[in-house]
Amino acid sequence: YRGLSPEETSGLYSKSFFFWLNQLMTSGFRRVLHNHDLYPIDSDMSSEVLQQRMKRAWSTASQGTHRALFWAVLRANVKSLLYCVVPCLFQLGFRYAQPFLIARTISFASDESQPDSIGWGRTGAFFVVLLGVAVSNGIYYHMTYRLVTSARGSLISIIYAKTVDLSITALDESVAVTLMSSDVQSICNGFELINHLWAVPIECAIALYLLARQVGVASVAPIALAVFSTVAIMSIAKVMGHAQKVWMRSIQTRVDVTATMLGSMKSVKMLGFTDWLAGIVQGLRVEELKEAQLFRRLLVLRGFLGNILTTLCPLVTFAIYALRPKDGRALNVDTAYTVLTLISLLAFPVNNFIRAIPAMNAAFASLNRVQEFLQSDGRHDHRIFLEAAATPRQQHQPGLEGIELRNLSPSVQTLSSGVIIARDVSFSWTRDAGFSVHDVNFSVEKGQICLIIGPTGCGKSTLMKGILGETPSNKGFLYTNCRETAFVDQTP
């Protein structure tokens, strides 16, 4: 177990109270941490494992359907998602034991005739419930962040794999950079709250039922405010998703221009374009902030809707109860404290739900961008490899009824001496466009040095990319006995 992380080898108590982090924390307090001080990564969280899972899930998905990538990510990380369910249910149980304990404690404190042993029992119950809340919260968020990390690793690995497999005509490095940074972070923000989508309705139903038992018809107030907040946030959620998509597009434009400028810094300085290009980048940043204004305003509105229950609900509930008391009973201390506790408990999940809906809509918008990128044209290698082509041509091919069939393709013996051989091959940058290089015939022998000379725009780069199998070709044949060829560009 020496090469494993303490997170993998720790037991129940160590994981529940995060004792396995003590050594790392102690080292961090004593000195500056180095790479070798960090624990090895969990084997289930390694990039190789996550990439293989995501590739299998995406290859079996209906890639043309809406939200296909979302379901593929869930399938690839279903184990991490299920690990969040049990601690979340324990959270609900311990959280809603508190109102009962508060009501019993207030009743005990109001009656001096009860023995002290009951008070000690209440104290022990509070200790168990609060400890349960702490432990279940810790385990829940631990599992949630493992889910987020798995989702991030899965998405980044499949985006990277697609980037190196893209057709050279479809490749845009800035798109991949934006997807792996801003879009993946937006998706992770949504996955951090994904369990609230099923847990919050259960939690709200429990809280509203307990409120109805305490205050009767006055429980309509929190129900009405919760419904209003939910409907309002759902109505702006789609707008938030669109606003974030516009913002991400402006970020992508700025990153693209900045990366291009930094990649050509030598030319920029020699031509004296430094101040001019700096002004362009600054202008793009200002434009990006303008595009983000709508999204940020909707964030403020979401915060307002999320805090309605905390600020208005107690006032409205007690006002209705004063007008229509349950069973004619006046509001006493234990009822008031229990109702305030339940309203506070109700406000927490509703606020989470209000945060979760826009976050998931923003995540869906980013997932759609990633899905479009994954559906871009891939690289199709048109070359014929000599070692693969040689095997069937050297075999004797018996025909029907004693007639021998003759192979009409070029003889292997005439090709075996060449490293690269072109026969009437033509190249173009897109399949629909006309050929940029027409009917090329040449051969390159082993140990030979060749020079391709011609004026600018005559097709030298197109020919080189064709030899590498990057530019499309549907005419002629290109043979090679090198599956991997090095190409040193002018800007390596």
N, C-alpha and C positions, 0 to 999 in steps of 0.2 A: 504493500500500500504506500510505499515511499513516494512514488510519483503522483499520487492522487491529492486532490485538494482536501483540506480539513472539512469543507462543506459536505463532501461526499462521504467521509468516514465518520462524521460525528453522529452521536446518538440523539435520542429524543430530547433530553434536557439541554444538551449543548445547542441543538438547533432552535429550541423554543426560546432560549434566553440569549442566543447569539454568542455563547462562550467561545465558539470556534474563531471569532474575530479578535479575541483578547491579545494573542501574540502579535498580530499585525498592529493593533492599536498601541500596545506597549512599545514596539519598535518605532512607531511613528512619533511617539512622545519623546523618545530618547535621542533620536537622530534623524537625519534626512533619509527617506526611503529610497531604495534603488530597485531596479527591475527584478533582481533576484530575490528581493524580500517579498514580492507579491506571490500569492498562492497560484499554483497551476490552474488552468481553466478546467472546469467540469467537462468531462468527455462528451456529455450530451449537448454541451453548449459550444463545442468547437466549430469553426467555420466549415470544415470538411463535412461533418455530420449534418449540419444545418443545410448546407448546399445540396447534399444528396437527397435529403427529405423534401426540400422545396422543389427540386427538379422533378422528382417522382410525382409530387402532388400537382405541379403545373402541367406536366406532360399528360396526365390522365384527366385534366379538367377540360370542360367545354370552353375553349379559349375565346370563342366568338360571342359568348353570352355576357349579359350585363353582370358585373361584380363577380366575374369568374375568379379573378385574382384574390379577392377577399376570402372566398370559400376555400381556395387552394392554400392560403396562408393559415387558415384555421385548421385545415386537415393536417398540414405539415407540423403544427404545434398543438395538436389536440391534447397531448399528455400534459403539457404545461398549463393549458386552459382548464383541464379537469382538476388539476391540483389546487386551483383557486377556489373551487366550489365548497369543499368541506370547511375550511377555515371561515369562509364567508357565512355559512349557515351557523357556525358557532358564534360568530360575531352577533348575529341577529338574536340568538338565544340569550347571551349574556347581556346584551344591551337592553333588551326589553324585560329583563328581570329587575332592573334598577327602579322603575316606578313602583313596583310592588314593595320592594325593600324600603323605599322612602316613605310610602304610606304606612307600613308597619312600624317603622322607626318613630314617625311623628305620633302615631297612636300610643306607642310605648312611652314616649317622653311626656305625653299629656296625662297619663294614668300612673300616679305614684304608687299605686297598690301592687303593681306587677313586680315580681322578683328580679333581682339583678341578673340571674342566670339567663333570662330572656334577652336582656341587653347584650350580654356577652355572645349569645347566639346570633343576634343581629350583626354584631361586629365581625364575627367569623364569616357570616354570609356575605357581608360587604367585601371582606378580604378575598373570598373565593371568586365573587363576581368581578371585582375590579382586576384581579390577577388574570381571570379568564379573558376579560376584555383586552388586557395588554398583550397576552400571549397570542390570542386569536388575531389581533390586529397585526402583530409582528409577523406571524406566519403568513397571513393573507397578503400583506404588502411584499414580503419576501417572494412568495410565489408569483405575485403580479409582476414584479420587476424581472423575474426570470422569464415570464411570458413575453414581456416587452423586449428583453434582450434577445430571446429566440426569434421573435418576429423581425427585429432589426437585422440580425445576422442572416436570416433567410432572405429578406428582401435585398440587402446589399449584395449578397453573394450571387443571387440570380441576375441582378442588374449588371454586375461586373461580368458574369459569364456571357450575358447577351452583348455587352459592349465589345468584348474581344471577338465575338462571332458575327458582328454586324457587317453588312456590305459596306464597302468603303464609300459608296455614294450616299448611304443613309446615315453614316457615322457623324454624330455631333457631340463632341466631348463635353460641351457645356451642359447639354441635356442630362447626361449621365451624372455629372457632378451635382447638379441641382436635385435630381431625383434621389441620389444617395445621401444628401444632406438635408435640405429643407423638407422635401416630400416625405422621406422616411421618418423624420422627426415628427411631422404632423400625423403620420399613421401611428407611430408609437404613442403619441399623446391620446389618440382615440382608443388604442388597445389597453392603455392604462385604466380606462374607465369602462371597458366593455362589460365587465361583470355587473355593473350597476344597472344595465338594461333589463336584467332578469331579477336582480335582488331588490331593487327599489320598489317595484309594485308589491312584492310580498311584504316588505317592511312597512310601506304606507298602509296597506290593508290592516296589518296588526295594530299600528298606532291609531288609526281611525276607529277601529273596533274598541280599543281600550278607552279612547276619548269619549265615545258614545256611551260607554258604561259609566263614565264619571260625570259628564255634563249633559247627556241627553241631546236635545235638539240643538244646543249650542255647538255641537261638533260639526254642524253644517259650515261654520265659518272657516275652519282650516281646510275642509274639503273644497269649498268654493275657491279659496285662495290657491290651493294646490293645483286645482284644475285650471284656473286662470293662468298661473305661471307656466304650467306644462303646455297648454295650447298656445300661449304667446311665444314660448321658446321654440316650439315646433314650427310655428309660422315663419320665424326668422331664421330657422336652421338652414333651409335651402339657400336663402340669400347669403348666409355666412359662408356656406360652401362655395358658392359662386365668387364671392368677394375674395376668399382666400385663393381660389384658382387664379384670379386676375393678379393678385399680389405675387404669387409664385412665378407667374409668367414674367413679370417685371424683374423679379430677382434673377431669373434665368438669363434675361437679356443683359443685365448688368454684369453677371458673372462671365458670360460669353465674351463681352467686350473687354473686360478687365483681363481675362486669361489670354486673349489674343494680344493685347498690348504688352503684357508681361513677357509673353513668348517672343516678342519682337523688340525687346527693350533696346538692343544695340542699334537697330535701324531707327527707332524712335529718337534716340539721343543724337545720332549722326545727322538726321534730317531736321533737328530742332523742333520736333513736334511735342515735346514734353508738356508744356503748358497747355497747348491746344487739346491734347488727349486727356490731360488731367481735368480740364473743364468739361469734356464730354462725359467722363466717368462720374464726376460730381453731379452733372445734370441728370444722369441716369439714376443716381442715388436719390436725388430730390424727387424725381418722377416716381420712383419706387415708393417713397414715403407718401406721396399723394395718392397712389393707388391703394395704399394700406389704410387710408383714413376711414373708409367705410367699414372695413373689417374691425378696426379698433373701436369705432363707435358702437358697433354691434356687440363687441365684448363688454363695453360699459353697460349696455342695455341688458345683457345676459346677467351681469353681476347684480343689477337692480332687481331683476325678476327673481334671482336666487335668494335675495335677502328679504323679500316681502313677508315670508312666513315668520321670520325671526322678529321683525319690527312691528308688523300690524296684527299678526294672529292673536297674541295674548289679549290685546286691547279689545278686539272685536269679539273674541270668544267670551270673555268675562262680561262684556256689555250685554250680549245676548243672554247669557246665563242669569244676569241680574233681572232681565225682563221676563225670562221664562225658565225659572229654576226647575231642576229635575225633581219630581215628586214633592214639590213645595219645600225642599230643603234649602236653607241658606248656605252660602258658600263658606265652608270652614277651612281651617289651616291645612289639614292633610289633603283635602280635595284640591285646594289651590296649588300646593306644591306638586302634587301628582300631575295636575293638568299642565303646569309650566314645564315639568320634566318631559311629558309626552309631546308637547308642542316643540320643545327643543329637539327631541329625538325625531320628530316628523320633519322638521326643517332641514336636518342634516341630509337624509336621503333625497328629499326633493331638490335641494341645492345640488347634490351630486348628479341627479337625473338631468337637471337643467344644464349642467356642465357637460354631461355625457352626450346629449343629443347633438349639439353643434360640433363637439369634438369628433364624433363619429361621422357626421356629414363632411367635415373637413378631411377626415381620413379617407372617406369614400372618394372625394374629389382627387386626392393625391394618388389613391390606388388606381383610379381610372387613368391618370397620367402615366403611371408605371406600366399599367396593362397595355396602353397604346405603344409605349416604348418596346415592350417585350414582343409585340406583334409586328415590329418593323422588319423589313426585308433582311434576311440573314445572308451570309456569304455562301455562295455556291461555287465550289471549285470545279472548273471545267477541264482541268488538266488530266491527262492520262498518264498514270505512273507505269514505267516500263516493267518493273519487277512484277506488278500485278497483271499487266497485259501480256507478259511473256508466257505465262503458264498455259492458258488455253490454246494459244497459237502453236505451241510446240507439240501439243498432243495430236495423235492420229484421230481423225474424225470420220468414222465409218458412216456411210450414207444408207439410204433405203435400197433394199434389193440389190446390194452389192455395188451401188454407185457411190463413189467417194466424193464427199462434198469438199470443195476447195475454198479456203478463207481468202476473201478479196481485200482484206485490210492490208496496210503496208507490212512488209516482211519484218519480222523481229530482228533478223540478222542485220538488216540495213539500219536499224535504230539502236542496237545495243551498244555501239561505240560512242554515241553522243550522250552528253549530260542533259542538254536541252535541245529539242528539235521541233521546229515549227513547220507545218505543212498547210499552206493556203489559209492561215488563220487570220481572222479579223477581230478587232476589239472595239468596244464602245463603252461609254460611261453608264448608260442606262439601256435596258433591253428594248425599249421602244424607240430610242434615238438611232440615227444613222451611225455607221461605223466611223470611228476616228482614225483607225489604222486598218488598212485594207490588204488582204491577200499577202501576208508576210510569209516568206520562206527563208529559214536559216537553220544552222546547227552550231552548237557549241560543244567542242570536244574537251575531254578532261585535260587540265593543265593549260588550257588556252586562255589568253587574255583578249577580250573583245571590247571595242569602243563603239558606242552608238553616237553618231554625230549628226547634227541637223539644226536648223534655225529654230528660234522660239516658236512654240505652237505647232510643231510638225508631228508631235505624237510620241516623243521619247519617253516621257513619264507614263503615258497610257500604255505603251509597249512594256515597260518595266513592271507596271502594276498587273498587266496581263500575264506576264511570266510568273508572277507571284500568285496568280489565281484570284486576284482581287477584282479586276474589271471584267464585266460579262463578255462572253463570246459564244455565239451559236453558229459559227461558220468556221470550218477548218478544224485542224487537230494540233494540239500542243502536247508533246511528249516530254517527260522528265523522269529521271531516276532519283530525284531528291525530294523527299516529302517536306522537308523543312529547309527553306532557303533564307539566308541572311540578306537583308537589304539595308544599307547604310544611306539614309536620306541626307539631303543637303543641310537640313536642320534636324539632327539626330535626336 
